[in-house]
Amino acid sequence: MAFRRCLGTALAVILLGSPAFAPALADAPKVAPDAAESGVGAYLAGRHAMVENDRTAAAEFLKRALKDDPDNEQLRRRLFWVLLADGKVSESLPYADSVGLEGGDAPVAAILSAVESVRANKWDDAEQRLAKLPRTNVNRFLVPLVLGWVQAGAGKTDEALATLKGVGDQAGNVVLRDLHSGLVAELAGRMDVAEQFYTATIPGLQRVPLRMVEAVGGFYERRGKPESAKPLYADYAEDNPESMIGEILLQRSKEGKKTPPIVANPREGMAEALFHFASALQQERSADFALALTRLALHLRPDFPAAQMLVGGILEQQQRSEDANKVYQAIKPDSWFSWSARLRVAANLELLEKHDEAEKLLRAMAKERPERTDALTQLGGMIRAKERFADAVVVYDEAMARVAKVDQRHWPLFYARGIALERSKQWPRAEADFLRALELQPDQPYVLNYLGYSWIDQGVNLDRGMEMIRRAVEQRPNDGYIVDSLGWAHYRLGNFEKAAEHLERAVELRPQDPTINDHLGDAYWKVGRLNEARFQWKRAQGLKPDAELAEQIEKKLKEGMSAAAPGKSGG
């Protein structure tokens, strides 16, 4: 959302002040779990678990450490954040007092207390707790947003709308303010007021977020104005062609069905506010704070698929694939988000090296929805990554057969299938796919690079191929693979000095790639820099090249360039 731009500086101050997110944690000692017999050992093991993103283990170690030192406020505070981030919200509550319920550097503790009051229908108590928070830094935006919903829950609609004005007048904040003002007004039955707020949210937005599409479009339907809702749904479907949600909304509208409000009561509204704010924080790369707020949203509203998807995404960023899958798998099958969640589950299974499970899931999904291509496209990419190129072609062919009308959004499918075809030595079909991809997406740098290099490597279309690679480098000057292609193209054309120049740059960008280092060695050899050539080959040899390249490097190290043909670029 656009209002995220307003939050960066404030959040930096907030997060750096919280020990749960302190930079020093990255330097935590590496202590094995079995060393955690003493309080100090448990503390060190807990810090190590945090470095490893194992929040569950970290919490257990910190609890053990706290038994030895129960009055240690820093330990209690750290344990609060760990439990909250791990989704153990109720369990974290006893430690919230260590953070400071009146704000300080961590408004989340006060919001947690307010959330507990709301869960007990003690709206006035929640209002008093939130009112104590200073309106500084991130609180300037967060507190009015949450407090407005607490006042709405207490039946104070006028006060709630007045409080929400405090979210701010900056461009992005206005959208958030007006959306939640509309939701509050609609729940209070003030439909004309709600319509004014809702109508104000859309203009000026290049892409309307899904929750806003649901909220505003659904309101128009319930007000008997479906003609105002349909363009919203159609635009969302066009902007997000791989998402089925836009098509579902559009189809429901055509059938005369009405989309229900995105919040049914103030408690859900408060959860929605926390979710929206967390979404902005997550885009600002404040993932830990965003995770904490989203956990609170789910504590208020456990069946909240949009928030569950956000939590899963943050856990994936933190390389907690197994934990992310638990969150995704908790989304109900009848949810609009279920399909996307299952695709993410398959991707995480692959990361966890559960290849058979991932493939089985994607094949089942492809069978379940024979009109969709996304499960097959993801499956094709997964198989291609294992270098099963011929098998990948079969999967991509099946996906392509499902495309009723080819348009611009299908260029990645042609590109992916082109790679699988080229690697499985089916060049005529591969070339046709690359050219088709460029028809759909002219000047796409990765397609230009792959096709241009392939032509030069084959000794055909040399001028056109070189021009393609140059255009790719202009667009991606810091992409080591594309710069490598330019250098290798010069090499294949006999321009060895220029080849060495570009390949040196490619090695700077991708120092750990064995193919690029091997290419630079070959170029050095051709310009007479023999010792440097052997150094690069030796370096490439230590970077785990594949068997074919390793054999070529071994021969060159023993006998020089006459012993082996130069290796082929990775593209």
Secondary structure, DSSP 8 states (H G I E B T S, - for coil): -GGGGGTHHHHHHHHHHSGGG-GGGGG-----GGGTTSHHHHHHHHHHHHHTT-HHHHHHHHHHHHHH-TT-HHHHHHHHHHHHHTT-HHHHGGGGGGT-TT-TT-HHHHHHHHHHHHHTT-HHHHHHHHHTS---TTHHHHHHHHHHHHHHHTT-HHHHHHHHGGG-SSHHHHHHHHHHHHHHHHHTT-HHHHHHHHHHHSTT-SS--HHHHHHHHHHHHHTT-HHHHHHHHHHHHHH-TT-HHHHHHHHHHHTT-----S-SSHHHHHHHHHHHHHHHHHHTT-HHHHHHHHHHHHHH-SS-HHHHHHHHHHHHHTT-HHHHHHHHHTS-TTSTTHHHHHHHHHHHHHHTT-HHHHHHHHHHHHHH-TT--HHHHHHHHHHHHTT-HHHHHHHHHHHHHT-SS--GGGHHHHHHHHHHHHHTT-HHHHHHHHHHHHHHSTT-HHHHHHHHHHHHHHTSSHHHHHHHHHHHHHH-TT-HHHHHHHHHHHHHTT-HHHHHHHHHHHHHH-TT-HHHHHHHHHHHHHTT-HHHHHHHHHHHHTT---HHHHHHHHHHHHH-GGGS-------
